Amino acid sequence: MKADHLIYLISETFQTNAVTEYRFAAMLTGGIGKGSRERIKVAGLSDWRFDVFIPEYDIAIEFEGGLFTNGAHSRGLGILRDINKYRAATVNGYKVLRYTHTHHKYSEILADIARIIQP
C-alpha cells in the first residue's frame, strides 16, 4: 500500500494535513529535534512511528506487514512491541486504525476515517 497516495486521498477528502512516518514517541516527549532520542529513552519508550497520522483528529494509521511471512508484526517480540505502542497511543488520546496488507481498498480506509471525524 502506498502511503503517499493515501496521504493525498486523505488530504483531498477531508482537507487535512496528514503526514507519513509520524514519530509518535518523539512527539510524546517534547517533539522532534535535538535530544529527542535521549528523551524517548529516558521516558522508557521506543522510537515509535505510525505509517500515517492525521494531526487535526489525532488519528494514527498503521499497516501491519509480514503477517504470513514471519514478519516483525507476526512474531512474539514484534507483537509485544506493537501492543505497547498501540496502548501508549490510546491512553494518550489517539485513535489507532490498523490495517493489513489485505486492505487494498482506499475507500474502506476513507470510510473508517469519515466515521470517526464526521458526527
N, CA, C and O atoms as a Tinker XYZ file with bonds, in Angstrom:
   476  protein
     1  N      0.859000   -1.173000    0.000000    73     2
     2  CA     0.000000    0.000000    0.000000    64     1     3
     3  C      0.900000    1.229000    0.000000    63     2     4     5
     4  O      1.855000    1.313000    0.773000    81     3
     5  N      0.598000    2.142000   -0.842000    73     3     6
     6  CA     1.399000    3.359000   -0.970000    64     5     7
     7  C      0.864000    4.435000   -0.031000    63     6     8     9
     8  O     -0.237000    4.950000   -0.229000    81     7
     9  N      1.645000    4.771000    0.989000    73     7    10
    10  CA     1.221000    5.770000    1.966000    64     9    11
    11  C      1.058000    7.140000    1.317000    63    10    12    13
    12  O      0.170000    7.903000    1.697000    81    11
    13  N      1.907000    7.459000    0.340000    73    11    14
    14  CA     1.817000    8.768000   -0.306000    64    13    15
    15  C      0.471000    8.966000   -0.991000    63    14    16    17
    16  O     -0.112000   10.048000   -0.932000    81    15
    17  N     -0.019000    7.908000   -1.643000    73    15    18
    18  CA    -1.319000    8.005000   -2.312000    64    17    19
    19  C     -2.432000    8.161000   -1.278000    63    18    20    21
    20  O     -3.370000    8.931000   -1.482000    81    19
    21  N     -2.326000    7.433000   -0.172000    73    19    22
    22  CA    -3.326000    7.558000    0.882000    64    21    23
    23  C     -3.304000    8.955000    1.486000    63    22    24    25
    24  O     -4.358000    9.528000    1.762000    81    23
    25  N     -2.116000    9.507000    1.692000    73    23    26
    26  CA    -1.989000   10.878000    2.212000    64    25    27
    27  C     -2.725000   11.846000    1.290000    63    26    28    29
    28  O     -3.467000   12.714000    1.751000    81    27
    29  N     -2.515000   11.690000   -0.009000    73    27    30
    30  CA    -3.177000   12.562000   -0.987000    64    29    31
    31  C     -4.698000   12.430000   -0.869000    63    30    32    33
    32  O     -5.411000   13.434000   -0.835000    81    31
    33  N     -5.190000   11.192000   -0.807000    73    31    34
    34  CA    -6.638000   10.976000   -0.724000    64    33    35
    35  C     -7.220000   11.546000    0.566000    63    34    36    37
    36  O     -8.296000   12.144000    0.547000    81    35
    37  N     -6.527000   11.367000    1.673000    73    35    38
    38  CA    -6.991000   11.917000    2.951000    64    37    39
    39  C     -7.028000   13.439000    2.881000    63    38    40    41
    40  O     -8.004000   14.062000    3.299000    81    39
    41  N     -5.965000   14.032000    2.354000    73    39    42
    42  CA    -5.892000   15.489000    2.250000    64    41    43
    43  C     -6.998000   16.045000    1.370000    63    42    44    45
    44  O     -7.624000   17.047000    1.716000    81    43
    45  N     -7.242000   15.404000    0.236000    73    43    46
    46  CA    -8.283000   15.863000   -0.686000    64    45    47
    47  C     -9.681000   15.654000   -0.115000    63    46    48    49
    48  O    -10.547000   16.514000   -0.270000    81    47
    49  N     -9.908000   14.527000    0.538000    73    47    50
    50  CA   -11.243000   14.185000    1.027000    64    49    51
    51  C    -11.631000   14.984000    2.261000    63    50    52    53
    52  O    -12.766000   15.448000    2.374000    81    51
    53  N    -10.691000   15.145000    3.184000    73    51    54
    54  CA   -11.020000   15.747000    4.473000    64    53    55
    55  C    -10.373000   17.107000    4.700000    63    54    56    57
    56  O    -10.531000   17.692000    5.771000    81    55
    57  N     -9.645000   17.622000    3.707000    73    55    58
    58  CA    -8.986000   18.926000    3.827000    64    57    59
    59  C     -8.180000   19.001000    5.121000    63    58    60    61
    60  O     -8.370000   19.894000    5.946000    81    59
    61  N     -7.287000   18.050000    5.271000    73    59    62
    62  CA    -6.466000   17.961000    6.462000    64    61    63
    63  C     -5.005000   17.785000    6.070000    63    62    64    65
    64  O     -4.702000   17.597000    4.892000    81    63
    65  N     -4.114000   17.842000    7.020000    73    63    66
    66  CA    -2.677000   17.757000    6.759000    64    65    67
    67  C     -2.091000   16.438000    7.246000    63    66    68    69
    68  O     -1.276000   16.429000    8.168000    81    67
    69  N     -2.490000   15.336000    6.646000    73    67    70
    70  CA    -1.974000   14.030000    7.030000    64    69    71
    71  C     -0.487000   13.941000    6.689000    63    70    72    73
    72  O     -0.014000   14.555000    5.733000    81    71
    73  N      0.233000   13.167000    7.490000    73    71    74
    74  CA     1.669000   13.000000    7.283000    64    73    75
    75  C      2.045000   11.524000    7.354000    63    74    76    77
    76  O      1.315000   10.718000    7.932000    81    75
    77  N      3.191000   11.172000    6.761000    73    75    78
    78  CA     3.690000    9.805000    6.850000    64    77    79
    79  C      4.809000    9.723000    7.879000    63    78    80    81
    80  O      5.427000   10.728000    8.230000    81    79
    81  N      5.053000    8.517000    8.350000    73    79    82
    82  CA     6.144000    8.256000    9.297000    64    81    83
    83  C      6.119000    9.236000   10.467000    63    82    84    85
    84  O      7.113000    9.896000   10.768000    81    83
    85  N      4.983000    9.312000   11.104000    73    83    86
    86  CA     4.810000   10.207000   12.251000    64    85    87
    87  C      5.559000    9.647000   13.454000    63    86    88    89
    88  O      5.282000    8.529000   13.890000    81    87
    89  N      6.489000   10.400000   13.982000    73    87    90
    90  CA     7.306000    9.952000   15.113000    64    89    91
    91  C      6.548000   10.183000   16.420000    63    90    92    93
    92  O      6.767000   11.164000   17.131000    81    91
    93  N      5.669000    9.260000   16.699000    73    91    94
    94  CA     4.757000    9.325000   17.828000    64    93    95
    95  C      5.491000    9.486000   19.166000    63    94    96    97
    96  O      5.157000   10.380000   19.944000    81    95
    97  N      6.471000    8.647000   19.439000    73    95    98
    98  CA     7.173000    8.705000   20.727000    64    97    99
    99  C      7.910000   10.028000   20.899000    63    98   100   101
   100  O      7.944000   10.584000   21.997000    81    99
   101  N      8.492000   10.526000   19.831000    73    99   102
   102  CA     9.192000   11.812000   19.916000    64   101   103
   103  C      8.214000   12.928000   20.269000    63   102   104   105
   104  O      8.534000   13.802000   21.076000    81   103
   105  N      7.036000   12.905000   19.674000    73   103   106
   106  CA     6.049000   13.945000   19.955000    64   105   107
   107  C      5.541000   13.856000   21.388000    63   106   108   109
   108  O      5.246000   14.881000   22.003000    81   107
   109  N      5.433000   12.634000   21.933000    73   107   110
   110  CA     5.006000   12.467000   23.318000    64   109   111
   111  C      6.022000   13.042000   24.298000    63   110   112   113
   112  O      5.666000   13.433000   25.409000    81   111
   113  N      7.285000   13.094000   23.887000    73   111   114
   114  CA     8.349000   13.505000   24.808000    64   113   115
   115  C      8.932000   14.875000   24.479000    63   114   116   117
   116  O     10.059000   15.171000   24.877000    81   115
   117  N      8.206000   15.698000   23.777000    73   115   118
   118  CA     8.661000   17.067000   23.552000    64   117   119
   119  C      8.943000   17.451000   22.120000    63   118   120   121
   120  O      9.351000   18.584000   21.865000    81   119
   121  N      8.745000   16.557000   21.180000    73   119   122
   122  CA     8.889000   16.904000   19.778000    64   121   123
   123  C     10.143000   16.351000   19.129000    63   122   124   125
   124  O     11.039000   15.818000   19.783000    81   123
   125  N     10.166000   16.501000   17.830000    73   123   126
   126  CA    11.273000   16.014000   17.020000    64   125   127
   127  C     12.388000   17.044000   17.054000    63   126   128   129
   128  O     12.129000   18.248000   17.079000    81   127
   129  N     13.598000   16.585000   17.054000    73   127   130
   130  CA    14.735000   17.502000   17.030000    64   129   131
   131  C     15.819000   17.056000   17.972000    63   130   132   133
   132  O     15.817000   15.932000   18.473000    81   131
   133  N     16.736000   17.949000   18.200000    73   131   134
   134  CA    17.894000   17.641000   19.031000    64   133   135
   135  C     17.461000   17.144000   20.409000    63   134   136   137
   136  O     16.663000   17.779000   21.097000    81   135
   137  N     18.002000   16.009000   20.783000    73   135   138
   138  CA    17.698000   15.438000   22.094000    64   137   139
   139  C     16.486000   14.533000   22.139000    63   138   140   141
   140  O     16.182000   13.970000   23.190000    81   139
   141  N     15.778000   14.377000   21.014000    73   139   142
   142  CA    14.549000   13.578000   21.050000    64   141   143
   143  C     14.832000   12.111000   21.377000    63   142   144   145
   144  O     14.078000   11.495000   22.130000    81   143
   145  N     15.895000   11.550000   20.828000    73   143   146
   146  CA    16.200000   10.141000   21.116000    64   145   147
   147  C     16.508000    9.927000   22.600000    63   146   148   149
   148  O     16.110000    8.915000   23.177000    81   147
   149  N     17.206000   10.862000   23.209000    73   147   150
   150  CA    17.517000   10.751000   24.639000    64   149   151
   151  C     16.240000   10.882000   25.475000    63   150   152   153
   152  O     16.054000   10.132000   26.433000    81   151
   153  N     15.362000   11.822000   25.126000    73   151   154
   154  CA    14.099000   11.986000   25.858000    64   153   155
   155  C     13.243000   10.731000   25.752000    63   154   156   157
   156  O     12.611000   10.319000   26.725000    81   155
   157  N     13.224000   10.121000   24.558000    73   155   158
   158  CA    12.463000    8.889000   24.360000    64   157   159
   159  C     13.011000    7.788000   25.267000    63   158   160   161
   160  O     12.249000    7.067000   25.911000    81   159
   161  N     14.330000    7.667000   25.310000    73   159   162
   162  CA    14.978000    6.649000   26.129000    64   161   163
   163  C     14.684000    6.878000   27.612000    63   162   164   165
   164  O     14.335000    5.936000   28.322000    81   163
   165  N     14.821000    8.114000   28.084000    73   163   166
   166  CA    14.573000    8.445000   29.485000    64   165   167
   167  C     13.115000    8.146000   29.856000    63   166   168   169
   168  O     12.834000    7.707000   30.971000    81   167
   169  N     12.202000    8.381000   28.930000    73   167   170
   170  CA    10.779000    8.121000   29.187000    64   169   171
   171  C     10.448000    6.630000   29.154000    63   170   172   173
   172  O      9.326000    6.237000   29.472000    81   171
   173  N     11.422000    5.798000   28.770000    73   171   174
   174  CA    11.189000    4.357000   28.716000    64   173   175
   175  C     10.380000    3.926000   27.509000    63   174   176   177
   176  O      9.731000    2.880000   27.529000    81   175
   177  N     10.420000    4.733000   26.455000    73   175   178
   178  CA     9.677000    4.434000   25.237000    64   177   179
   179  C     10.632000    3.971000   24.145000    63   178   180   181
   180  O     11.851000    4.070000   24.284000    81   179
   181  N     10.067000    3.472000   23.073000    73   179   182
   182  CA    10.836000    3.162000   21.868000    64   181   183
   183  C     10.582000    4.268000   20.858000    63   182   184   185
   184  O      9.669000    5.073000   21.042000    81   183
   185  N     11.367000    4.321000   19.804000    73   183   186
   186  CA    11.177000    5.354000   18.775000    64   185   187
   187  C     10.001000    4.966000   17.882000    63   186   188   189
   188  O     10.168000    4.679000   16.697000    81   187
   189  N      8.808000    4.963000   18.479000    73   187   190
   190  CA     7.604000    4.531000   17.783000    64   189   191
   191  C      7.214000    5.505000   16.689000    63   190   192   193
   192  O      7.334000    6.721000   16.838000    81   191
   193  N      6.749000    4.947000   15.597000    73   191   194
   194  CA     6.245000    5.736000   14.473000    64   193   195
   195  C      4.950000    5.118000   13.984000    63   194   196   197
   196  O      4.727000    3.917000   14.135000    81   195
   197  N      4.097000    5.948000   13.395000    73   195   198
   198  CA     2.905000    5.457000   12.714000    64   197   199
   199  C      3.064000    5.707000   11.223000    63   198   200   201
   200  O      3.678000    6.691000   10.809000    81   199
   201  N      2.504000    4.804000   10.420000    73   199   202
   202  CA     2.641000    4.920000    8.972000    64   201   203
   203  C      2.005000    6.195000    8.446000    63   202   204   205
   204  O      2.569000    6.873000    7.587000    81   203
   205  N      0.822000    6.519000    8.967000    73   203   206
   206  CA     0.106000    7.735000    8.562000    64   205   207
   207  C     -0.500000    8.342000    9.823000    63   206   208   209
   208  O     -0.959000    7.627000   10.714000    81   207
   209  N     -0.492000    9.674000    9.883000    73   207   210
   210  CA    -1.079000   10.361000   11.030000    64   209   211
   211  C     -1.858000   11.565000   10.540000    63   210   212   213
   212  O     -1.408000   12.296000    9.658000    81   211
   213  N     -3.037000   11.764000   11.126000    73   211   214
   214  CA    -3.880000   12.915000   10.800000    64   213   215
   215  C     -3.942000   13.780000   12.056000    63   214   216   217
   216  O     -4.756000   13.530000   12.945000    81   215
   217  N     -3.079000   14.798000   12.130000    73   215   218
   218  CA    -2.939000   15.559000   13.379000    64   217   219
   219  C     -4.198000   16.284000   13.841000    63   218   220   221
   220  O     -4.441000   16.388000   15.043000    81   219
   221  N     -4.986000   16.779000   12.922000    73   219   222
   222  CA    -6.191000   17.530000   13.324000    64   221   223
   223  C     -7.176000   16.667000   14.096000    63   222   224   225
   224  O     -7.975000   17.189000   14.874000    81   223
   225  N     -7.134000   15.380000   13.897000    73   223   226
   226  CA    -8.089000   14.468000   14.534000    64   225   227
   227  C     -7.407000   13.427000   15.409000    63   226   228   229
   228  O     -8.076000   12.535000   15.932000    81   227
   229  N     -6.110000   13.517000   15.578000    73   227   230
   230  CA    -5.341000   12.541000   16.367000    64   229   231
   231  C     -5.646000   11.104000   15.945000    63   230   232   233
   232  O     -5.864000   10.227000   16.781000    81   231
   233  N     -5.657000   10.888000   14.645000    73   231   234
   234  CA    -5.887000    9.549000   14.090000    64   233   235
   235  C     -4.563000    9.004000   13.575000    63   234   236   237
   236  O     -3.916000    9.609000   12.719000    81   235
   237  N     -4.170000    7.853000   14.107000    73   235   238
   238  CA    -2.954000    7.169000   13.678000    64   237   239
   239  C     -3.352000    5.938000   12.881000    63   238   240   241
   240  O     -4.242000    5.189000   13.283000    81   239
   241  N     -2.687000    5.732000   11.747000    73   239   242
   242  CA    -2.976000    4.588000   10.883000    64   241   243
   243  C     -1.714000    3.740000   10.779000    63   242   244   245
   244  O     -0.623000    4.242000   10.511000    81   243
   245  N     -1.895000    2.454000   10.998000    73   243   246
   246  CA    -0.773000    1.518000   10.932000    64   245   247
   247  C     -1.115000    0.383000    9.981000    63   246   248   249
   248  O     -2.202000   -0.191000   10.045000    81   247
   249  N     -0.177000    0.066000    9.098000    73   247   250
   250  CA    -0.329000   -1.069000    8.188000    64   249   251
   251  C      0.551000   -2.195000    8.694000    63   250   252   253
   252  O      1.775000   -2.072000    8.728000    81   251
   253  N     -0.077000   -3.292000    9.086000    73   251   254
   254  CA     0.642000   -4.438000    9.622000    64   253   255
   255  C      1.165000   -5.270000    8.460000    63   254   256   257
   256  O      0.384000   -5.758000    7.643000    81   255
   257  N      2.449000   -5.428000    8.385000    73   255   258
   258  CA     3.040000   -6.185000    7.285000    64   257   259
   259  C      3.618000   -7.507000    7.743000    63   258   260   261
   260  O      3.817000   -7.736000    8.936000    81   259
   261  N      3.883000   -8.368000    6.786000    73   259   262
   262  CA     4.558000   -9.630000    7.055000    64   261   263
   263  C      3.771000  -10.626000    7.870000    63   262   264   265
   264  O      4.356000  -11.469000    8.551000    81   263
   265  N      2.449000  -10.545000    7.814000    73   263   266
   266  CA     1.640000  -11.423000    8.650000    64   265   267
   267  C      1.787000  -12.903000    8.285000    63   266   268   269
   268  O      1.694000  -13.766000    9.158000    81   267
   269  N      2.010000  -13.196000    7.032000    73   267   270
   270  CA     2.097000  -14.586000    6.605000    64   269   271
   271  C      3.508000  -14.965000    6.162000    63   270   272   273
   272  O      3.724000  -16.035000    5.593000    81   271
   273  N      4.454000  -14.087000    6.426000    73   271   274
   274  CA     5.837000  -14.361000    6.019000    64   273   275
   275  C      6.789000  -14.284000    7.202000    63   274   276   277
   276  O      7.989000  -14.074000    7.029000    81   275
   277  N      6.250000  -14.454000    8.407000    73   275   278
   278  CA     7.056000  -14.397000    9.624000    64   277   279
   279  C      7.719000  -13.034000    9.795000    63   278   280   281
   280  O      8.860000  -12.933000   10.245000    81   279
   281  N      6.981000  -11.989000    9.425000    73   279   282
   282  CA     7.491000  -10.627000    9.577000    64   281   283
   283  C      7.448000  -10.167000   11.024000    63   282   284   285
   284  O      6.955000  -10.881000   11.897000    81   283
   285  N      7.960000   -8.986000   11.270000    73   283   286
   286  CA     8.076000   -8.457000   12.634000    64   285   287
   287  C      6.732000   -8.344000   13.346000    63   286   288   289
   288  O      6.660000   -8.523000   14.562000    81   287
   289  N      5.663000   -8.050000   12.599000    73   287   290
   290  CA     4.356000   -7.876000   13.232000    64   289   291
   291  C      3.700000   -9.201000   13.598000    63   290   292   293
   292  O      2.661000   -9.206000   14.259000    81   291
   293  N      4.280000  -10.319000   13.186000    73   291   294
   294  CA     3.631000  -11.609000   13.438000    64   293   295
   295  C      4.447000  -12.528000   14.343000    63   294   296   297
   296  O      4.085000  -13.690000   14.532000    81   295
   297  N      5.527000  -12.027000   14.896000    73   295   298
   298  CA     6.329000  -12.804000   15.843000    64   297   299
   299  C      6.157000  -12.229000   17.243000    63   298   300   301
   300  O      5.799000  -11.063000   17.411000    81   299
   301  N      6.412000  -13.047000   18.224000    73   299   302
   302  CA     6.162000  -12.667000   19.617000    64   301   303
   303  C      6.671000  -11.304000   20.024000    63   302   304   305
   304  O      5.894000  -10.473000   20.494000    81   303
   305  N      7.963000  -11.052000   19.857000    73   303   306
   306  CA     8.540000   -9.777000   20.285000    64   305   307
   307  C      7.941000   -8.603000   19.514000    63   306   308   309
   308  O      7.685000   -7.546000   20.091000    81   307
   309  N      7.718000   -8.783000   18.217000    73   307   310
   310  CA     7.119000   -7.720000   17.412000    64   309   311
   311  C      5.699000   -7.404000   17.846000    63   310   312   313
   312  O      5.295000   -6.242000   17.888000    81   311
   313  N      4.944000   -8.448000   18.169000    73   311   314
   314  CA     3.567000   -8.256000   18.638000    64   313   315
   315  C      3.570000   -7.497000   19.966000    63   314   316   317
   316  O      2.776000   -6.577000   20.162000    81   315
   317  N      4.466000   -7.888000   20.877000    73   315   318
   318  CA     4.549000   -7.189000   22.164000    64   317   319
   319  C      4.899000   -5.716000   21.979000    63   318   320   321
   320  O      4.319000   -4.858000   22.645000    81   319
   321  N      5.831000   -5.411000   21.090000    73   319   322
   322  CA     6.195000   -4.013000   20.817000    64   321   323
   323  C      5.008000   -3.241000   20.249000    63   322   324   325
   324  O      4.741000   -2.109000   20.652000    81   323
   325  N      4.301000   -3.863000   19.310000    73   323   326
   326  CA     3.136000   -3.208000   18.714000    64   325   327
   327  C      2.071000   -2.936000   19.761000    63   326   328   329
   328  O      1.486000   -1.853000   19.782000    81   327
   329  N      1.813000   -3.905000   20.630000    73   327   330
   330  CA     0.806000   -3.725000   21.679000    64   329   331
   331  C      1.181000   -2.552000   22.575000    63   330   332   333
   332  O      0.321000   -1.745000   22.927000    81   331
   333  N      2.450000   -2.448000   22.947000    73   331   334
   334  CA     2.880000   -1.321000   23.787000    64   333   335
   335  C      2.678000    0.012000   23.077000    63   334   336   337
   336  O      2.255000    0.991000   23.692000    81   335
   337  N      2.983000    0.048000   21.778000    73   335   338
   338  CA     2.803000    1.288000   21.013000    64   337   339
   339  C      1.323000    1.656000   20.946000    63   338   340   341
   340  O      0.964000    2.809000   21.184000    81   339
   341  N      0.464000    0.696000   20.626000    73   339   342
   342  CA    -0.966000    0.987000   20.498000    64   341   343
   343  C     -1.580000    1.377000   21.839000    63   342   344   345
   344  O     -2.452000    2.244000   21.894000    81   343
   345  N     -1.134000    0.746000   22.913000    73   343   346
   346  CA    -1.626000    1.094000   24.247000    64   345   347
   347  C     -1.218000    2.523000   24.595000    63   346   348   349
   348  O     -2.039000    3.308000   25.069000    81   347
   349  N      0.047000    2.857000   24.360000    73   347   350
   350  CA     0.527000    4.212000   24.653000    64   349   351
   351  C     -0.237000    5.244000   23.834000    63   350   352   353
   352  O     -0.579000    6.311000   24.344000    81   351
   353  N     -0.500000    4.940000   22.592000    73   351   354
   354  CA    -1.256000    5.872000   21.746000    64   353   355
   355  C     -2.671000    6.055000   22.272000    63   354   356   357
   356  O     -3.164000    7.180000   22.355000    81   355
   357  N     -3.318000    4.969000   22.621000    73   355   358
   358  CA    -4.705000    5.034000   23.078000    64   357   359
   359  C     -4.836000    5.806000   24.391000    63   358   360   361
   360  O     -5.722000    6.650000   24.524000    81   359
   361  N     -3.973000    5.528000   25.352000    73   359   362
   362  CA    -4.082000    6.228000   26.634000    64   361   363
   363  C     -3.711000    7.702000   26.514000    63   362   364   365
   364  O     -4.032000    8.496000   27.398000    81   363
   365  N     -3.040000    8.070000   25.429000    73   363   366
   366  CA    -2.718000    9.478000   25.184000    64   365   367
   367  C     -3.719000   10.145000   24.245000    63   366   368   369
   368  O     -3.466000   11.240000   23.742000    81   367
   369  N     -4.848000    9.494000   24.010000    73   367   370
   370  CA    -5.940000   10.115000   23.272000    64   369   371
   371  C     -5.937000    9.934000   21.767000    63   370   372   373
   372  O     -6.751000   10.543000   21.073000    81   371
   373  N     -5.041000    9.114000   21.251000    73   371   374
   374  CA    -5.000000    8.871000   19.809000    64   373   375
   375  C     -5.983000    7.768000   19.437000    63   374   376   377
   376  O     -6.213000    6.832000   20.202000    81   375
   377  N     -6.553000    7.902000   18.250000    73   375   378
   378  CA    -7.406000    6.854000   17.690000    64   377   379
   379  C     -6.546000    6.073000   16.707000    63   378   380   381
   380  O     -6.034000    6.641000   15.742000    81   379
   381  N     -6.385000    4.786000   16.943000    73   379   382
   382  CA    -5.491000    3.973000   16.131000    64   381   383
   383  C     -6.312000    3.077000   15.207000    63   382   384   385
   384  O     -7.126000    2.272000   15.660000    81   383
   385  N     -6.081000    3.234000   13.903000    73   383   386
   386  CA    -6.695000    2.361000   12.898000    64   385   387
   387  C     -5.616000    1.425000   12.375000    63   386   388   389
   388  O     -4.559000    1.875000   11.934000    81   387
   389  N     -5.881000    0.130000   12.425000    73   387   390
   390  CA    -4.898000   -0.858000   11.984000    64   389   391
   391  C     -5.444000   -1.598000   10.773000    63   390   392   393
   392  O     -6.610000   -1.991000   10.730000    81   391
   393  N     -4.573000   -1.775000    9.799000    73   391   394
   394  CA    -4.947000   -2.480000    8.572000    64   393   395
   395  C     -3.869000   -3.493000    8.223000    63   394   396   397
   396  O     -2.714000   -3.359000    8.629000    81   395
   397  N     -4.260000   -4.499000    7.470000    73   395   398
   398  CA    -3.300000   -5.484000    6.986000    64   397   399
   399  C     -3.061000   -5.255000    5.508000    63   398   400   401
   400  O     -3.668000   -4.372000    4.901000    81   399
   401  N     -2.188000   -6.040000    4.938000    73   399   402
   402  CA    -1.909000   -5.936000    3.509000    64   401   403
   403  C     -3.133000   -6.287000    2.677000    63   402   404   405
   404  O     -3.156000   -6.015000    1.477000    81   403
   405  N     -4.147000   -6.882000    3.285000    73   403   406
   406  CA    -5.349000   -7.249000    2.535000    64   405   407
   407  C     -6.302000   -6.070000    2.348000    63   406   408   409
   408  O     -7.264000   -6.173000    1.587000    81   407
   409  N     -6.051000   -4.957000    3.027000    73   407   410
   410  CA    -6.897000   -3.770000    2.870000    64   409   411
   411  C     -6.381000   -2.946000    1.696000    63   410   412   413
   412  O     -5.664000   -1.962000    1.877000    81   411
   413  N     -6.750000   -3.356000    0.517000    73   411   414
   414  CA    -6.284000   -2.657000   -0.679000    64   413   415
   415  C     -7.254000   -1.575000   -1.139000    63   414   416   417
   416  O     -6.944000   -0.797000   -2.041000    81   415
   417  N     -8.416000   -1.529000   -0.523000    73   415   418
   418  CA    -9.413000   -0.549000   -0.945000    64   417   419
   419  C     -9.280000    0.716000   -0.103000    63   418   420   421
   420  O     -9.613000    0.737000    1.082000    81   419
   421  N     -8.789000    1.760000   -0.744000    73   419   422
   422  CA    -8.668000    3.031000   -0.039000    64   421   423
   423  C    -10.032000    3.523000    0.426000    63   422   424   425
   424  O    -10.135000    4.225000    1.432000    81   423
   425  N    -11.075000    3.155000   -0.305000    73   423   426
   426  CA   -12.413000    3.618000    0.059000    64   425   427
   427  C    -12.808000    3.123000    1.450000    63   426   428   429
   428  O    -13.503000    3.834000    2.174000    81   427
   429  N    -12.383000    1.927000    1.835000    73   427   430
   430  CA   -12.691000    1.418000    3.174000    64   429   431
   431  C    -11.982000    2.238000    4.245000    63   430   432   433
   432  O    -12.563000    2.547000    5.286000    81   431
   433  N    -10.740000    2.585000    3.989000    73   431   434
   434  CA    -9.972000    3.372000    4.951000    64   433   435
   435  C    -10.586000    4.765000    5.082000    63   434   436   437
   436  O    -10.745000    5.276000    6.190000    81   435
   437  N    -10.928000    5.374000    3.952000    73   435   438
   438  CA   -11.548000    6.703000    3.985000    64   437   439
   439  C    -12.895000    6.657000    4.695000    63   438   440   441
   440  O    -13.245000    7.594000    5.413000    81   439
   441  N    -13.656000    5.583000    4.507000    73   439   442
   442  CA   -14.945000    5.445000    5.188000    64   441   443
   443  C    -14.746000    5.331000    6.701000    63   442   444   445
   444  O    -15.515000    5.904000    7.472000    81   443
   445  N    -13.727000    4.601000    7.122000    73   443   446
   446  CA   -13.437000    4.491000    8.553000    64   445   447
   447  C    -13.077000    5.854000    9.136000    63   446   448   449
   448  O    -13.554000    6.221000   10.210000    81   447
   449  N    -12.250000    6.588000    8.440000    73   447   450
   450  CA   -11.863000    7.925000    8.907000    64   449   451
   451  C    -13.088000    8.829000    8.991000    63   450   452   453
   452  O    -13.259000    9.564000    9.964000    81   451
   453  N    -13.928000    8.773000    7.979000    73   451   454
   454  CA   -15.141000    9.605000    7.972000    64   453   455
   455  C    -16.033000    9.299000    9.166000    63   454   456   457
   456  O    -16.603000   10.213000    9.761000    81   455
   457  N    -16.162000    8.040000    9.518000    73   455   458
   458  CA   -16.993000    7.663000   10.659000    64   457   459
   459  C    -16.457000    8.239000   11.965000    63   458   460   461
   460  O    -17.218000    8.520000   12.891000    81   459
   461  N    -15.146000    8.411000   12.029000    73   459   462
   462  CA   -14.545000    8.957000   13.240000    64   461   463
   463  C    -14.693000   10.479000   13.301000    63   462   464   465
   464  O    -15.003000   11.027000   14.358000    81   463
   465  N    -14.473000   11.161000   12.181000    73   463   466
   466  CA   -14.402000   12.631000   12.238000    64   465   467
   467  C    -15.707000   13.340000   11.913000    63   466   468   469
   468  O    -15.857000   14.524000   12.216000    81   467
   469  N    -16.641000   12.645000   11.309000    73   467   470
   470  CA   -17.907000   13.275000   10.972000    64   469   471
   471  C    -19.007000   12.723000   11.856000    63   470   472   473
   472  O    -19.331000   11.537000   11.784000    81   471
   473  N    -19.583000   13.575000   12.691000    73   471   474
   474  CA   -20.625000   13.110000   13.646000    64   473   475
   475  C    -21.856000   12.583000   12.952000    63   474   476
   476  O    -22.804000   12.161000   13.614000    81   475
